[in-house]
Structure formats: structure tokens, C-alpha cells
Amino acid sequence: MTENHEQNAVSKPQRFFDRSLLQILVCPLTKEPLFYDEAQQELISKKAALAYPIRDGIPVMLIDEARKIEK
């Protein structure tokens, strides 16, 4: 197997977040709208100061999985 072929076998195609989900998703803590951070692949709750990760295009809307951010 060549090195390039091995890299392709290991790497997964990146799934993109469907922005239309922003119309229905809210912060589970505050019930406020979320903001999409494309660079970090996170959904941001400004009021709760939490960033919910997006993994393989799927938002992980668990408070325990969220990262605390500065307001």
C-alpha cells in the first residue's frame, strides 16, 4: 500500500453542518438561539457562554459536552 493510499483509507470525508438547523436548534440550557462558528465547528450560545461541538456534521447538544467560553 502506498503512503497516499493509507492516508485516504484512514481519513474520513468531512461532513458539513446544515445551517437550516439553526432555525430549530436552541441552547438546551437557556432556550436561546445559537450562532454557528464555522472555523471552530461549534454552535455558540452567547447567553450561556457555551460552545456546543459539531462532530461529523452533527451538533452535539449536550451541556456536558459543551466548552465554556468567555462572554
Phi and psi in degrees as GROMACS dihedral restraints (atoms count N, CA, C in turn):
[ dihedral_restraints ]
;  ai    aj    ak    al  type     phi  dphi    fc
    3     4     5     6     1   -80.2    20    10
    4     5     6     7     1   161.6    20    10
    6     7     8     9     1   -61.5    20    10
    7     8     9    10     1   -41.6    20    10
    9    10    11    12     1   -62.7    20    10
   10    11    12    13     1   -42.0    20    10
   12    13    14    15     1   -64.7    20    10
   13    14    15    16     1   -38.8    20    10
   15    16    17    18     1   -63.4    20    10
   16    17    18    19     1   -41.2    20    10
   18    19    20    21     1   -63.2    20    10
   19    20    21    22     1   -41.4    20    10
   21    22    23    24     1   -66.5    20    10
   22    23    24    25     1   -34.9    20    10
   24    25    26    27     1   -69.7    20    10
   25    26    27    28     1   -31.9    20    10
   27    28    29    30     1   -85.0    20    10
   28    29    30    31     1   -40.6    20    10
   30    31    32    33     1   -75.6    20    10
   31    32    33    34     1   141.7    20    10
   33    34    35    36     1  -100.6    20    10
   34    35    36    37     1   149.6    20    10
   36    37    38    39     1   -66.0    20    10
   37    38    39    40     1   137.9    20    10
   39    40    41    42     1   -76.9    20    10
   40    41    42    43     1   130.1    20    10
   42    43    44    45     1   -94.6    20    10
   43    44    45    46     1   141.7    20    10
   45    46    47    48     1   -99.1    20    10
   46    47    48    49     1   146.7    20    10
   48    49    50    51     1   -72.5    20    10
   49    50    51    52     1   132.7    20    10
   51    52    53    54     1   -83.0    20    10
   52    53    54    55     1   105.9    20    10
   54    55    56    57     1   -61.0    20    10
   55    56    57    58     1   -20.7    20    10
   57    58    59    60     1   -64.8    20    10
   58    59    60    61     1   -19.5    20    10
   60    61    62    63     1   -64.9    20    10
   61    62    63    64     1   -22.2    20    10
   63    64    65    66     1   -62.4    20    10
   64    65    66    67     1   -21.1    20    10
   66    67    68    69     1   -74.2    20    10
   67    68    69    70     1   -21.6    20    10
   69    70    71    72     1  -118.2    20    10
   70    71    72    73     1   -21.6    20    10
   72    73    74    75     1   -82.8    20    10
   73    74    75    76     1   141.9    20    10
   75    76    77    78     1  -135.7    20    10
   76    77    78    79     1   164.3    20    10
   78    79    80    81     1   -64.5    20    10
   79    80    81    82     1   128.4    20    10
   81    82    83    84     1   -66.4    20    10
   82    83    84    85     1   -20.2    20    10
   84    85    86    87     1   -86.2    20    10
   85    86    87    88     1   -49.1    20    10
   87    88    89    90     1  -101.8    20    10
   88    89    90    91     1   -16.6    20    10
   90    91    92    93     1    65.1    20    10
   91    92    93    94     1    20.6    20    10
   93    94    95    96     1   -93.0    20    10
   94    95    96    97     1   159.0    20    10
   96    97    98    99     1   -61.2    20    10
   97    98    99   100     1   157.7    20    10
   99   100   101   102     1  -112.1    20    10
  100   101   102   103     1   158.0    20    10
  102   103   104   105     1  -120.0    20    10
  103   104   105   106     1   136.3    20    10
  105   106   107   108     1   -87.8    20    10
  106   107   108   109     1   124.1    20    10
  108   109   110   111     1  -104.2    20    10
  109   110   111   112     1    98.9    20    10
  111   112   113   114     1   -65.0    20    10
  112   113   114   115     1   -39.6    20    10
  114   115   116   117     1   -63.0    20    10
  115   116   117   118     1   -40.3    20    10
  117   118   119   120     1   -93.6    20    10
  118   119   120   121     1    -8.6    20    10
  120   121   122   123     1    54.1    20    10
  121   122   123   124     1    57.2    20    10
  123   124   125   126     1  -139.2    20    10
  124   125   126   127     1   155.1    20    10
  126   127   128   129     1  -105.6    20    10
  127   128   129   130     1   127.1    20    10
  129   130   131   132     1  -103.7    20    10
  130   131   132   133     1   130.8    20    10
  132   133   134   135     1  -106.9    20    10
  133   134   135   136     1   104.9    20    10
  135   136   137   138     1   -65.5    20    10
  136   137   138   139     1   -41.2    20    10
  138   139   140   141     1   -65.7    20    10
  139   140   141   142     1   -40.3    20    10
  141   142   143   144     1   -87.0    20    10
  142   143   144   145     1   -11.6    20    10
  144   145   146   147     1    56.6    20    10
  145   146   147   148     1    47.5    20    10
  147   148   149   150     1  -128.1    20    10
  148   149   150   151     1   147.4    20    10
  150   151   152   153     1  -120.7    20    10
  151   152   153   154     1   115.3    20    10
  153   154   155   156     1   -89.8    20    10
  154   155   156   157     1   128.4    20    10
  156   157   158   159     1   -72.8    20    10
  157   158   159   160     1   153.2    20    10
  159   160   161   162     1  -114.6    20    10
  160   161   162   163     1   118.5    20    10
  162   163   164   165     1  -117.7    20    10
  163   164   165   166     1   123.2    20    10
  165   166   167   168     1    53.8    20    10
  166   167   168   169     1    37.3    20    10
  168   169   170   171     1    82.2    20    10
  169   170   171   172     1     0.7    20    10
  171   172   173   174     1  -111.1    20    10
  172   173   174   175     1   121.4    20    10
  174   175   176   177     1   -68.2    20    10
  175   176   177   178     1   133.3    20    10
  177   178   179   180     1   -99.8    20    10
  178   179   180   181     1    98.9    20    10
  180   181   182   183     1   -95.1    20    10
  181   182   183   184     1    48.3    20    10
  183   184   185   186     1  -110.4    20    10
  184   185   186   187     1   127.8    20    10
  186   187   188   189     1   -57.7    20    10
  187   188   189   190     1   -39.2    20    10
  189   190   191   192     1   -65.3    20    10
  190   191   192   193     1   -22.3    20    10
  192   193   194   195     1   -92.2    20    10
  193   194   195   196     1   -11.7    20    10
  195   196   197   198     1   -75.3    20    10
  196   197   198   199     1   150.1    20    10
  198   199   200   201     1   -98.6    20    10
  199   200   201   202     1   134.5    20    10
  201   202   203   204     1   -75.5    20    10
  202   203   204   205     1   138.3    20    10
  204   205   206   207     1  -126.0    20    10
  205   206   207   208     1   161.5    20    10
  207   208   209   210     1   -79.2    20    10
  208   209   210   211     1   142.1    20    10
